[in-house]
Amino acid sequence: MFRSSRPWSANSGSRSRQSGRLRLRLLDQFPLRCMARKKIASVWLVTLLAVGCTPMPGHVDSSPSASPASDTIEARRLFEENIDAIHKRDRARYLATYLHSSTLARNGPSGLELGYDNWSARRDSTWPDTLIARNLRVLPITPGVVYGSYCYTVTQKDTTSSGVSERIFVKTSEGWRIAVTTAFGLSAGAPAQCK
């Protein structure tokens, strides 16, 4: 509990009522904002844990990058390559953007899965009819590691869905690769809320 070092005054009662009203207003509003961000915060936490707690393969380049700006430029270039490969249905190019290792992390509504060798995308021959990727953003985390996200709307076989997809990019000795990929769709009928 916070205690003031000031002696009691005639105005302290009104200040106390004002701060009580302010606390009530904040408590009324905070849970709504907190709940709206809960899903993204949990995804972010899982992503950081997957990158931070999973041993990286020996071919990851641990040398410092030139700068956070060059990291974000290179990661964004790979991000755009990844999305373009989906648009052009180029499986080899799409798969080349990912880390070919047992530490490749994939997360979505069914939970976290690890590994490149057992990834269904290596064998799956389906592609979305359309993919609209917007609000593509990248953020440097540490030298050689960049977080990225985008909002998507995808149509496949007359079914359209929207959501948020994320990536963690790592700089390896072979160039930049995606080490973590996530996709979380909105509930059916929910309006797109991505910003």
C-alpha positions as CSV (number, residue, x, y, z in Angstrom):
1,M,0.0,0.0,0.0
2,F,1.2,3.5,-0.9
3,R,1.6,5.9,2.0
4,S,2.1,9.6,1.6
5,S,4.8,11.3,3.6
6,R,2.5,14.4,3.8
7,P,0.5,15.1,6.9
8,W,-3.3,14.8,6.6
9,S,-5.0,17.9,5.2
10,A,-8.6,18.9,4.5
11,N,-8.1,18.1,0.8
12,S,-6.7,14.6,1.4
13,G,-10.2,13.1,1.7
14,S,-11.2,14.5,-1.7
15,R,-7.8,13.3,-3.2
16,S,-8.5,9.9,-1.8
17,R,-12.0,9.7,-3.4
18,Q,-10.5,11.0,-6.7
19,S,-7.8,8.4,-6.7
20,G,-10.3,5.7,-5.8
21,R,-12.5,6.7,-8.8
22,L,-9.4,6.7,-11.0
23,R,-8.5,3.2,-9.8
24,L,-12.0,2.0,-10.5
25,R,-11.9,3.5,-14.0
26,L,-8.6,1.9,-14.7
27,L,-9.7,-1.4,-13.3
28,D,-12.8,-1.2,-15.5
29,Q,-10.8,-0.5,-18.6
30,F,-7.6,-2.5,-18.0
31,P,-9.0,-6.1,-18.2
32,L,-10.5,-5.3,-21.7
33,R,-7.2,-4.2,-23.1
34,C,-5.4,-6.9,-21.3
35,M,-7.8,-9.6,-22.7
36,A,-7.5,-8.2,-26.2
37,R,-3.7,-8.5,-26.1
38,K,-3.6,-11.8,-24.1
39,K,-3.5,-14.0,-27.2
40,I,-0.7,-12.0,-28.9
41,A,1.2,-11.8,-25.6
42,S,1.0,-15.6,-25.2
43,V,2.2,-16.1,-28.7
44,W,5.1,-13.8,-28.2
45,L,6.1,-15.6,-25.0
46,V,5.9,-19.0,-26.7
47,T,8.0,-17.7,-29.6
48,L,10.6,-16.2,-27.3
49,L,10.8,-19.4,-25.3
50,A,11.1,-21.5,-28.5
51,V,14.0,-19.3,-29.7
52,G,15.7,-18.8,-26.4
53,C,15.4,-22.2,-24.9
54,T,15.9,-24.4,-27.9
55,P,19.5,-25.1,-28.8
56,M,20.3,-23.7,-32.2
57,P,22.1,-25.8,-34.7
58,G,25.8,-25.3,-35.3
59,H,25.3,-23.5,-38.5
60,V,23.7,-20.4,-37.0
61,D,25.9,-17.4,-37.3
62,S,26.6,-16.0,-33.8
63,S,28.8,-13.2,-35.0
64,P,27.5,-9.7,-34.5
65,S,25.5,-8.3,-37.4
66,A,26.4,-5.1,-39.1
67,S,23.5,-3.2,-37.4
68,P,19.9,-3.6,-36.3
69,A,18.9,-1.7,-39.4
70,S,20.7,-4.1,-41.8
71,D,19.2,-7.0,-39.8
72,T,15.7,-5.7,-40.3
73,I,16.4,-5.0,-44.0
74,E,17.7,-8.5,-44.6
75,A,14.9,-10.2,-42.5
76,R,12.2,-8.2,-44.3
77,R,13.7,-9.2,-47.7
78,L,13.4,-12.9,-46.6
79,F,9.9,-12.2,-45.3
80,E,8.8,-10.8,-48.6
81,E,10.5,-13.8,-50.4
82,N,8.5,-16.2,-48.2
83,I,5.2,-14.5,-49.0
84,D,6.1,-14.2,-52.7
85,A,6.9,-17.9,-52.9
86,I,3.4,-18.6,-51.5
87,H,1.8,-16.3,-54.1
88,K,3.7,-18.1,-56.9
89,R,3.2,-21.6,-55.4
90,D,6.9,-22.2,-55.5
91,R,7.5,-24.9,-52.9
92,A,11.3,-25.1,-53.3
93,R,11.6,-21.3,-52.8
94,Y,9.2,-21.3,-49.9
95,L,10.9,-24.1,-48.0
96,A,14.4,-22.5,-48.7
97,T,13.3,-19.6,-46.5
98,Y,13.1,-21.9,-43.4
99,L,15.7,-23.3,-41.1
100,H,16.2,-26.9,-42.0
101,S,16.7,-28.2,-38.5
102,S,15.0,-30.0,-35.6
103,T,14.7,-26.6,-33.9
104,L,12.3,-25.1,-36.5
105,A,9.3,-24.1,-34.4
106,R,5.8,-24.0,-35.8
107,N,2.9,-22.8,-33.7
108,G,-0.8,-22.3,-34.2
109,P,-4.2,-23.4,-32.7
110,S,-3.1,-27.0,-32.5
111,G,0.0,-26.1,-30.5
112,L,3.8,-26.0,-30.8
113,E,5.5,-28.4,-33.1
114,L,9.2,-28.7,-33.7
115,G,11.3,-29.9,-36.6
116,Y,11.8,-29.5,-40.3
117,D,11.9,-33.2,-41.3
118,N,8.4,-33.9,-40.0
119,W,6.8,-30.7,-41.3
120,S,3.7,-31.4,-43.5
121,A,4.5,-28.3,-45.7
122,R,7.4,-30.3,-47.2
123,R,4.9,-32.8,-48.7
124,D,1.6,-30.9,-48.8
125,S,0.6,-29.9,-52.3
126,T,-2.2,-27.4,-51.5
127,W,-1.8,-23.7,-51.8
128,P,-4.2,-20.9,-50.9
129,D,-6.3,-19.6,-53.8
130,T,-5.5,-16.1,-52.5
131,L,-3.4,-14.7,-49.8
132,I,-3.5,-11.0,-48.8
133,A,-0.7,-10.1,-46.5
134,R,-0.8,-6.6,-45.0
135,N,0.8,-4.7,-42.2
136,L,4.1,-6.5,-42.6
137,R,6.3,-5.4,-39.7
138,V,9.8,-6.4,-38.5
139,L,11.5,-5.6,-35.2
140,P,15.1,-6.4,-34.3
141,I,15.4,-8.4,-31.1
142,T,19.1,-8.9,-30.7
143,P,22.0,-9.0,-33.3
144,G,21.1,-11.7,-35.8
145,V,17.5,-12.2,-34.6
146,V,14.5,-10.3,-35.9
147,Y,10.7,-10.7,-35.1
148,G,8.2,-10.2,-37.9
149,S,4.4,-10.3,-38.1
150,Y,1.7,-9.6,-40.6
151,C,-2.1,-9.7,-40.9
152,Y,-3.5,-12.2,-43.4
153,T,-6.7,-12.9,-45.2
154,V,-6.6,-16.2,-47.0
155,T,-9.1,-17.9,-49.3
156,Q,-8.9,-21.6,-50.0
157,K,-11.7,-23.7,-51.6
158,D,-14.4,-20.9,-51.1
159,T,-13.5,-20.5,-47.4
160,T,-12.0,-17.1,-46.3
161,S,-10.3,-16.6,-43.0
162,S,-8.2,-13.9,-41.4
163,G,-5.6,-13.8,-38.6
164,V,-2.1,-12.9,-37.6
165,S,1.1,-14.7,-38.6
166,E,4.5,-14.3,-37.1
167,R,8.0,-15.2,-37.8
168,I,11.4,-15.2,-36.0
169,F,14.3,-14.7,-38.4
170,V,17.8,-15.8,-37.6
171,K,21.1,-15.0,-39.3
172,T,22.9,-18.2,-40.2
173,S,26.1,-19.0,-42.0
174,E,23.9,-19.7,-45.1
175,G,22.0,-16.4,-44.8
176,W,18.8,-15.4,-43.1
177,R,16.3,-18.2,-42.3
178,I,12.9,-18.4,-40.5
179,A,13.3,-20.3,-37.2
180,V,9.8,-19.8,-35.9
181,T,6.5,-19.5,-37.7
182,T,3.0,-19.0,-36.3
183,A,-0.5,-18.5,-37.6
184,F,-3.5,-17.7,-35.5
185,G,-6.8,-17.3,-37.2
186,L,-9.7,-15.2,-36.0
187,S,-12.9,-17.0,-35.0
188,A,-15.4,-17.6,-37.9
189,G,-17.3,-14.4,-38.5
190,A,-15.1,-12.2,-36.4
191,P,-14.2,-8.9,-38.1
192,A,-10.5,-8.5,-39.0
193,Q,-8.9,-6.6,-36.1
194,C,-5.3,-6.6,-37.1
195,K,-3.5,-3.2,-36.9
